[in-house]
Amino acid sequence: MITRAKHSLLLATLLGLSAAAFAQTKGIDTKGTVGYVIDQRGYVAKSGTGLCWRTGFWTPAMAIEECDPDLVKKDAAAKPAGAAAAAAGAKPTASKVTLAADALFDFNKATLRDEGKAKLDKLAGDIKGIKLEVIIAVGHADRFGTDAYNQKLSEKRAAAVKTYLVGKGVEPNRVYTEGKGEKQPITKADQCKGPKSKKVIDCLQPDRRVEIEVIGTKTK
């Protein structure tokens, strides 16, 4: 578990080397965002067991062979033949949308509500306007419940979004899901104080969310 002190140290290390320098050192297109913590030499920082340290901005789309070879192979397999040639002639564009979880799910649930389905219907329609590369759905939970429970709940919420989008015609191998549990709240530490109550639950609503990132190229 990364403490606040360690997190601050990792951020300081991250800020010590620019994304451009990292890309030049590793030969990787970071698109302005570093998904892994890097040391002062420009190499990916690793734990004592050899695992790469990921930043809070990491997503499966940022995976590199050195740290996540399985994800890199999966992404390569998902790309149709000629994708590299097409990429040379079309500039990749990214559009990110955040869906509030109370519009998607009831409190403590991972079952889509009608309002949530309507928002995903709109997203599925918007996707038709681009040549889709990948969709990343990241689920989050509020602080109520154990770490393990909230991790599972966030994963189930992300999976529910994937299932619905696949039902709308999106290829399953284009959608990656991940759960962050309660580790990345939007609310501040001094907000929403007190034991569980309707008032506190409502206050923590921004933390119960699914973030969806759509990456692709414009077709028009």
N, C-alpha and C positions, 0 to 999 in steps of 0.2 A: 504493500500500500504506500502511495506517495504522499508524504506529509506536506503541509503548506510550505515548510522551510525548504524541502527538497524540490517542490514545484517551482519556488522562486529561484532556486539555484539553477534548475534546468532552463528556466526562461532566460536567466542571465547568460547562460552558456549559448542558448539559441541566438540571442541578440548579439553575441560576440562575433558572429560570422553571417554575412548577408546571404540571402537565398541565391543570388547570382554567383557568389564565390563557391557555395555548395554545389551548384549545378556544374560549374566549371571543373571542380575537383572530381566529382563523381560521374560527370557526363550525363546528367539526368535533367530533363525539363521539369522543373518544380512548379511552373506556372505561378511563381510569386509566393508560394506557400510551401514551407518545409514541413514534411510530415513526420520527420524523425529528428530527435535531438542530435546535434553534432558537436564535436569537441573543437578545441582551438586549432587543431591540425586540419580540420575540415573533414574528418571521418565520422561515420555514424557512431554515436556513443552506445556502448553495450553494457549489460549487467554482468555480474560475476559468472553467470551461467551462459553467457554468450547471446542473450536475447537483446534485440535492439530496443532502445527507449523511443517510444512514440510520443509526439506532442499531443496536446489537446485538440489540435486542428486535424489530426490524422484521419483519413478515410481510406477505404479499400482502393480507391482510384489512385492514391499516392503510393501504393505498394511498390517496393523495389525488390529485385531478385535477391540481393544480399540478405534481406531481412524477412521477406514474406514470399518465398518462391512459389508456393502453392497458389497464392492470389494472382501473381503475375502470370502464371501458366493458364489459370482459369480465364483471366481477362483476354489473353492472347487467343485462346480457343473460342471465345465468344465473338471475336471480330470476324466478319465475313471476309472472303477472299477479295483482295484488291483494296482493303481498307487503308493500307499504308499509302497506296497511290492516291486514293481519294483525299486522304488527309493532307497531302502535299498541295492540293488544289483548292482546299476549303479550310478557312481558319476556324478552329474549334471555338465554340461559344458555350458558356455555362449560364444557367438560370436557376436560382435557388429560391425555394419557397418554404416557409415554416408554417406548419398546420398546428393550431392549438389543440391539445389532446381532449379538452372537454367538448370540442366539436366533433371529435372522432370517437371518443369512448366515454362511458360513464366512469365515475370515480372508482378506482380500484378494479377496472375491467379492461379487457383487451378485445371486446366485441364492437365492431363498427356500428355506429348509430346512423340513422338516415341522413342527418346533417353532414356527417363525415363522408358518407358515400357520395353525396352531391359535390363536395369539394374535390374528391378524388376523380369524379366524372369529369370535372372541368380540367383537372390536371392531365388526365388521359387525352382529352381533346387537344390541349395545348401541345402535348408531345407529338401529335401527328404533324405538326408544323416543322419538325426538325428531323434530322437523321440521327437517331438515338445511338449513343455509345454505351452509356451506363446510367443507371439510377441507383442512388444510395439512400436508403431509408434508415435513419438512426432514431431509435426510441429512447425516451427518457421518463423518469418517474420522480415524484416528490420524495421528501424525507421520511414519510411515514412508512413503517415496516422495516424489516431487516435488510441489510445490504444484499444478501442472496435473493430474497424475495423480490426486491425492486429490480435487481438485475434481470431475473426471469420475466418479470412483468414488462420491462422495457423491450426485451427481445420479442415477446409475444405481440406487443403493439406494432413493432416494426414488421413482423411476419404477417400480421393481419393486413397491413398496407400492401405488402408485396402480393399476397394472395388476391386481393381485390384488383390490383393493377394487372396482374396476369390474366384475370378473368375478363379484363377489358382489351385483351389482345397484346399486351406487352410480353415479349419473350422472357421466360423465367431466368435464363442465364444472363440477362441484362440487368437484373435487379439484385443488388447486394443488401443484406440487412445486418444491423448491428444494434446492440443494446448498451447504453451507457449507465443504466441504473439511475442512482441519485447523485452521481459524481459530478454532473455539470449543470447545476441549478442556475436559473436565470435570476431568481430572487436573491437578495443580499442576505448576509448572515444576520443582520439586525432587523430583518423584516419577518413578518408572520410568526411572531413569538407566541409561546404558550402551548398547552396540550392540544390534542386533536379536538376540533370543534368545527362547526359549519363555517364559522368566520375564518378560521385558520386554513381550512381546506380550500375555501374560495381564494384566499390570499396566495396560496401555493399553486394555483392553477397554471401559471406560466411554466412551471417546472414539469408539468405532465404534458408532454408534447412528442410529436414525431417530426423530425426534420427530414425533408426530402430534397436531395440535390440531383438535378437532371443535367447530364452532360451530353452534348451532341453537336452537330453542325447544322447550320441553317440550310434549308433546301431551296429557299427562294431569296 
